[in-house]
Amino acid sequence: MKGFIFDLDGTIYVDDEMIEGAADAIHRLKSRGDRVIFLTNKSIARRTDYVKKLNMLGVDTTLDEVISSNFITAKYLKNSMKPGDAAYVIGEEPLFDELAEENIHIAKDPHLASYVVIGWDRKFDYNKLNIAFQAWRNGAKIIATNPDRTCPVKEGELPDCGAMIGAIEGATGETVTMIIGKPSHLMASYVLDQVLRLPAENVYMVGDRLETDIRMGNEAGMNSVLVLTGITDSSMLERTVDRPKYTLSSVKDIDQIV
């Protein structure tokens, strides 16, 4: 049995359009008995939203097959927070929902927060930047859901959580080191040990982004597979330090390597 971890945006679909052949490729893998997991850094949707979307696009998916950066962030906080700790959250409603499912105490006053959790927020502004900065000055630890600078859409790209991290680092003068999503070892370990329960050498990490998908696959000892349907093009591949083990034009060609 082999395991396959698929990124979503730019790998399986772009916006609401399925990448040609992706659904059939996933069906073939599942039909032969391989394990398939979908792993996304995107923090502006719930896991249930991804399940609904994948099924609508023709990919039979259950909730236990979808892991998000929000989900892993909630798991991390549940294991790290001490009694009396609270997290101030800057992000959209799905992030709040995932944290609530793990009973994470949400601070309404940033001055009382032990942690500031940053997720992609399409209404991020100077006021929210200042809140994060003042909480940090008061001793709060900053945690970000994911490092993606942009998110691929049909029209091109949109600024993602990485842009918010950049603003916060510019204000604090310190690097945000606790970033939960890909390529973090926290996310890789959870999927390998708790979900797939397979050795890394039997697992394929398939994605479109070099600095997240491919880097995580390489660092965790998985077989990294780059697809050229999203952020990365062939010219970027030529100058990267995060080199994939395999490169495919699309996920539809996954049979070429396994």
Residue pairs with C-beta under 8 A, 6 or more apart in sequence:
1 33
1 34
1 35
1 198
1 202
2 29
2 34
2 35
2 198
2 202
2 203
2 204
2 258
3 34
3 35
3 36
3 37
3 196
3 198
3 202
3 203
3 204
4 29
4 34
4 35
4 36
4 37
4 203
4 204
4 206
4 254
5 37
5 38
5 39
5 191
5 196
5 203
5 204
5 205
5 206
5 217
5 222
6 12
6 26
6 36
6 37
6 38
6 39
6 206
6 207
6 251
7 38
7 39
7 40
7 182
7 206
7 207
7 208
7 209
7 212
7 213
7 230
8 38
8 39
8 40
8 42
8 50
9 40
9 42
9 151
9 152
9 208
9 230
10 152
10 207
10 208
10 209
10 227
10 229
10 230
10 231
11 19
11 22
11 206
11 207
11 208
11 213
11 227
11 229
11 230
11 251
12 18
12 19
12 22
12 26
12 38
12 54
12 57
12 59
12 251
13 19
13 22
13 53
13 57
14 152
14 153
14 154
14 229
14 230
15 153
15 154
16 53
16 57
17 154
18 57
18 58
18 59
19 229
19 250
19 251
19 252
20 250
20 252
21 250
21 251
21 252
21 253
22 59
22 250
22 251
22 252
23 57
23 58
23 59
24 252
25 251
25 252
25 253
25 254
25 255
26 36
26 59
26 251
27 59
27 60
28 255
29 36
29 254
30 36
30 60
35 196
35 198
36 65
37 65
37 66
37 67
37 191
37 195
37 196
38 50
38 54
38 61
38 65
38 66
38 67
39 67
39 68
39 182
39 187
39 191
40 50
40 66
40 67
40 68
40 69
41 68
41 69
41 145
41 146
41 147
41 148
41 160
41 161
41 181
41 182
41 212
42 68
42 69
42 120
42 146
42 148
42 151
42 160
43 68
43 69
43 70
43 91
43 92
43 94
43 95
43 119
43 120
43 145
43 146
43 161
43 181
44 91
44 92
44 94
44 95
44 119
44 120
44 122
45 53
45 68
45 94
46 68
46 70
46 94
46 97
46 98
47 63
47 66
47 67
47 68
47 70
47 71
47 98
48 63
49 94
50 61
50 66
50 68
51 61
51 62
51 63
51 65
51 66
54 61
54 66
55 61
64 195
67 187
67 190
67 191
67 195
68 98
69 119
69 145
69 146
69 180
69 181
69 182
69 187
70 94
70 95
70 98
70 99
70 119
70 145
71 98
72 180
72 181
72 184
72 186
72 187
72 190
73 95
73 98
73 99
73 117
73 119
73 143
73 145
73 180
73 181
74 98
74 99
74 101
74 102
74 104
75 102
75 190
76 143
76 180
76 186
77 87
77 99
77 102
77 104
77 115
77 117
77 143
78 102
78 103
78 104
81 87
81 104
81 105
81 114
81 115
82 114
84 114
85 105
85 114
85 115
86 105
86 106
86 107
86 112
86 113
86 114
86 115
87 99
87 104
87 105
87 106
87 107
87 113
87 114
87 115
87 116
87 117
87 143
88 106
88 107
88 109
88 110
88 113
88 115
88 116
88 117
88 131
88 135
88 140
89 95
89 96
89 99
89 106
89 116
89 117
89 119
90 116
90 117
90 118
90 119
90 121
90 124
90 128
90 131
90 132
90 164
91 117
91 118
91 119
91 120
91 121
91 145
92 119
92 120
92 121
92 122
95 117
95 119
95 145
96 106
99 106
99 117
100 106
107 113
107 114
110 116
110 131
110 132
110 134
110 135
110 138
110 140
111 134
111 135
111 138
113 135
113 138
113 140
114 139
114 140
114 141
115 140
115 141
115 142
115 143
116 131
116 132
116 135
116 136
116 140
116 141
116 142
116 143
117 143
117 144
117 145
118 132
118 142
118 143
118 144
118 145
118 161
118 164
118 165
118 168
118 176
119 144
119 145
119 146
119 161
120 145
120 146
120 148
120 151
120 160
120 161
120 164
121 128
121 164
124 164
124 167
129 164
129 167
129 168
129 171
132 142
132 168
132 171
133 168
133 171
133 172
136 142
136 168
136 172
141 178
142 168
142 172
142 176
142 178
143 176
143 178
143 179
143 180
144 161
144 164
144 165
144 176
144 178
144 179
144 180
145 161
145 179
145 180
145 181
146 160
146 161
146 162
146 179
146 180
146 181
146 182
146 212
147 161
147 162
147 165
147 179
147 181
147 182
147 183
147 211
147 212
148 160
148 161
148 162
148 181
148 209
148 212
149 159
149 160
149 162
149 163
149 166
150 157
150 158
150 159
150 160
150 162
150 163
150 231
151 157
151 158
151 160
152 208
152 230
152 231
157 231
165 176
165 179
168 176
169 175
169 176
180 186
180 187
181 187
181 212
182 188
182 207
182 209
182 212
182 213
182 215
182 216
183 211
183 212
183 213
183 215
183 216
183 219
184 216
185 219
185 220
187 216
188 216
188 219
188 220
188 222
189 220
192 198
192 199
192 200
192 203
192 220
192 222
196 203
200 220
200 221
200 222
201 221
201 222
201 223
203 222
203 223
204 217
204 222
204 223
204 224
204 225
204 254
204 257
204 258
205 213
205 214
205 216
205 217
205 220
205 222
205 223
205 224
205 225
206 213
206 225
206 227
206 251
206 254
207 213
207 214
207 217
207 225
207 226
207 227
207 230
208 226
208 227
208 228
208 229
208 230
208 231
208 232
209 230
209 231
209 232
210 226
210 232
210 236
210 237
210 240
210 242
210 244
211 242
213 224
213 226
214 224
214 226
214 240
214 242
214 243
214 244
215 242
216 222
217 223
217 224
217 225
217 244
217 245
218 224
218 242
218 243
218 244
218 245
223 245
223 246
223 257
224 244
224 245
224 246
225 244
225 245
225 246
225 247
225 248
225 254
225 257
226 232
226 237
226 244
226 246
226 247
226 248
227 247
227 248
227 249
227 250
227 251
228 234
228 247
228 248
228 249
228 250
229 249
229 250
229 251
237 243
237 244
237 247
246 257
248 254
248 256
248 257
